[in-house]
Amino acid sequence: MKKDFENVLSVTTPSTEKTEPASAKPGKKASPRSANRAAEVLDALRRRISRYEVTPGSNLREQELAQEFGVPRTLIREVFSALEQRGLIRRVPNHGAIVARLEVSQMFQIYDIREVIEALTVRLATLNADPDSWQPMLEYFEGPMKQYVADENYDAYLAGYEDFRLKILAAADNPALTETVENYWDKTRVLVGRLVILPGRALQGLGEHTEVLRAMRNNDAYKAEELRRESMRNSKAALVKFHKYLVL
């Protein structure tokens, strides 16, 4: 994330307002401190948008965010550029930055993309990691995660799923792929939370993820990849079937 921001900041036109400190000079890389701070603000806004803490159509106000995070407005503009590149906001003349709203057709398309790239991360993670390293996660899914579903404790279940997802990304060890996966995850995170409460969906998903982990523990990378693709296809099928009843 920091490296990405150094690249973004190096080509950003500085503000002409003399009262505001520029976070980067023309044609030069941003300082490590500036890049780190920009990455922190970006991550915070990504979380707010992907979790619907800031809903689609909401206006992100440059001055308010600059005051909240204690940074110059130039840095907020640079963060907006990164959010816009990710498709999380759109900037409208005289209206500022608006949180983007996905059409239903776009959601379906994103699930098609996620099927491919998330399955790829599973294959790479399986090839890269010691097969025994997946045993603790497998036991967690066979034990506590199973109980969370039985108790309808969906917050705990989703937290466990997030650990599973991040462990796979770390083991895949492909920063470019991780960036792509996280970009599409940001756009659909809230859907995962809403799909999981559909009748039977959490139990189905738990079984699918457990089978993926078994294949990974058995060092069968291509089986794990195909199982992950099947799981994503099932998620999309649930979205297609129930999207009219989901509040998006």
C-alpha positions in Angstrom: 0.0 0.0 0.0 2.8 2.4 0.9 4.6 1.8 -2.4 1.4 2.3 -4.3 0.9 5.7 -2.6 4.4 6.8 -3.4 3.6 6.2 -7.0 0.3 8.1 -6.8 1.8 11.0 -4.9 4.7 11.4 -7.3 2.3 12.4 -10.2 -0.3 14.4 -8.2 -0.5 18.1 -9.0 0.1 20.1 -5.8 -2.4 22.6 -4.5 -2.0 26.2 -5.4 -3.4 27.4 -2.0 -0.6 29.0 -0.2 -2.1 28.4 3.2 -2.0 24.6 2.9 1.3 22.6 3.2 1.9 20.5 0.1 2.4 16.8 0.9 4.6 16.3 -2.1 6.6 18.5 -4.5 6.1 18.3 -8.3 8.0 15.5 -9.9 9.3 14.0 -6.6 8.4 11.0 -4.6 6.3 11.6 -1.4 8.2 11.3 1.9 7.9 7.9 3.6 5.9 9.6 6.4 3.5 11.2 3.9 3.0 7.9 2.1 2.4 6.1 5.4 -0.1 8.6 6.5 -1.9 8.5 3.2 -2.1 4.7 3.3 -3.6 4.9 6.8 -6.3 7.3 5.7 -7.0 5.2 2.6 -7.4 2.1 4.7 -9.7 3.8 7.1 -12.0 5.1 4.3 -11.9 1.8 2.5 -13.2 0.1 5.6 -15.9 2.6 6.1 -17.1 2.4 2.5 -16.9 -1.4 2.2 -18.8 -1.9 5.5 -21.4 0.6 4.6 -20.5 2.8 7.5 -20.6 5.4 4.7 -23.4 4.5 2.4 -23.5 4.8 -1.4 -24.4 8.3 -2.6 -22.9 9.9 0.5 -20.6 12.9 0.0 -17.1 12.7 1.4 -16.1 16.2 2.4 -12.5 17.1 1.9 -12.2 19.7 4.7 -14.0 17.5 7.3 -11.8 14.5 6.6 -8.7 16.7 6.7 -9.7 17.9 10.2 -10.6 14.4 11.4 -7.4 12.8 10.4 -5.2 15.9 11.0 -3.7 16.0 7.5 -3.6 18.6 4.8 -6.4 18.7 2.2 -3.8 17.9 -0.5 -3.3 14.5 1.1 -7.1 13.9 1.2 -7.3 14.7 -2.5 -4.6 12.1 -3.1 -6.5 9.5 -1.1 -9.6 10.4 -3.1 -7.6 9.7 -6.3 -6.8 6.2 -5.0 -10.4 5.5 -3.9 -11.6 6.7 -7.4 -9.1 4.3 -9.1 -10.5 1.5 -7.0 -14.1 2.4 -8.1 -15.2 3.2 -4.5 -16.0 6.8 -5.1 -16.6 9.1 -8.1 -15.8 12.8 -8.2 -18.4 15.1 -9.6 -17.7 18.7 -10.4 -19.2 21.1 -7.8 -20.3 18.1 -5.7 -17.0 16.6 -4.5 -16.4 12.9 -3.9 -19.5 10.7 -3.9 -19.5 7.1 -2.6 -20.1 4.9 -5.6 -23.2 2.7 -5.9 -23.0 -0.7 -7.7 -25.7 -1.8 -10.1 -26.9 -5.3 -9.6 -25.4 -6.3 -13.0 -22.0 -5.0 -11.8 -22.3 -7.2 -8.6 -22.8 -10.3 -10.7 -19.8 -9.4 -12.9 -17.6 -8.9 -9.8 -18.6 -12.3 -8.5 -17.5 -13.8 -11.8 -14.1 -12.1 -11.4 -13.8 -13.0 -7.7 -14.4 -16.7 -8.7 -11.2 -16.7 -10.8 -8.9 -14.5 -8.7 -9.8 -16.0 -5.3 -9.4 -19.5 -6.6 -6.0 -18.5 -7.9 -5.0 -17.3 -4.5 -6.0 -20.6 -3.0 -3.9 -22.5 -5.5 -0.9 -20.3 -5.0 -1.3 -20.5 -1.2 -1.4 -24.3 -1.3 1.7 -24.5 -3.5 3.6 -22.1 -1.3 2.8 -23.2 2.2 3.6 -26.3 4.3 0.5 -28.5 4.1 0.5 -28.9 7.8 0.2 -25.2 8.3 -3.5 -25.4 7.3 -4.3 -27.9 10.0 -5.1 -25.3 12.8 -7.4 -23.4 10.5 -9.1 -26.6 9.4 -9.7 -27.5 13.0 -11.0 -24.1 13.7 -13.6 -24.5 10.9 -14.5 -27.9 12.1 -15.0 -26.8 15.7 -15.6 -23.1 16.7 -16.8 -22.0 13.2 -19.3 -24.8 13.1 -20.6 -23.8 16.5 -20.9 -20.1 15.4 -23.2 -21.2 12.6 -25.2 -23.4 14.9 -25.6 -20.5 17.4 -26.3 -18.0 14.5 -23.4 -16.0 15.7 -22.7 -14.5 12.3 -20.3 -11.7 13.5 -18.0 -14.4 14.9 -18.4 -16.5 11.8 -17.5 -13.6 9.5 -14.5 -12.7 11.7 -13.3 -16.3 11.3 -13.9 -16.1 7.6 -11.8 -12.9 7.4 -8.9 -14.7 9.1 -9.2 -17.5 6.6 -9.2 -15.1 3.7 -6.2 -13.1 4.9 -4.2 -16.2 5.7 -4.7 -17.4 2.1 -3.7 -14.0 0.7 -0.5 -14.0 2.9 0.5 -17.5 1.8 -0.2 -16.8 -1.9 2.6 -14.1 -1.6 1.6 -12.2 -4.7 1.2 -8.5 -3.9 -0.3 -7.6 -7.3 -2.9 -10.4 -6.9 -3.6 -9.3 -3.4 -4.3 -5.8 -4.5 -6.8 -7.0 -7.1 -8.5 -9.3 -4.7 -8.8 -6.6 -2.0 -10.2 -4.1 -4.6 -13.1 -6.4 -5.5 -13.6 -7.5 -1.9 -14.1 -3.9 -0.8 -17.0 -3.6 -3.3 -18.7 -6.8 -2.1 -17.8 -7.1 1.6 -21.3 -6.0 2.7 -22.9 -8.5 0.4 -21.1 -11.4 2.2 -22.5 -10.3 5.5 -26.0 -10.2 4.1 -25.8 -13.4 2.1 -24.6 -15.4 5.1 -27.9 -14.8 7.0 -30.0 -16.3 4.2 -31.5 -19.7 5.2 -28.9 -22.4 5.0 -26.3 -20.2 3.3 -23.9 -20.0 6.3 -23.9 -23.8 6.8 -23.4 -24.3 3.1 -20.5 -21.8 3.0 -18.9 -23.4 6.1 -19.0 -26.8 4.4 -17.5 -25.4 1.2 -14.7 -23.6 3.0 -13.9 -26.6 5.1 -13.5 -28.8 2.0 -11.2 -26.2 0.5 -9.1 -26.3 3.7 -9.0 -30.1 3.6 -7.7 -30.0 0.0 -5.1 -27.4 1.0 -3.9 -29.5 4.0 -3.6 -32.5 1.6 -1.5 -30.3 -0.7 -3.9 -30.7 -3.6 -3.6 -27.2 -5.0 -5.8 -27.8 -8.1 -8.6 -29.5 -6.2 -8.6 -26.6 -3.7 -8.7 -24.1 -6.6 -11.7 -25.9 -8.2 -13.5 -26.1 -4.8 -13.0 -22.4 -4.3 -14.4 -21.7 -7.7 -17.4 -23.8 -7.0 -18.0 -22.0 -3.7 -17.9 -18.6 -5.4 -20.3 -19.9 -8.1 -22.7 -20.9 -5.3 -22.4 -17.5 -3.7 -23.2 -15.8 -6.9 -26.2 -18.1 -7.4 -27.5 -17.1 -4.0 -27.0 -13.4 -4.9 -28.9 -13.9 -8.2 -31.8 -15.7 -6.4 -32.2 -13.3 -3.5 -30.8 -9.9 -4.6 -34.3 -8.4 -4.8 -34.7 -9.0 -1.1 -31.4 -7.7 0.0 -31.1 -4.1 1.1 -28.1 -2.8 -1.0 
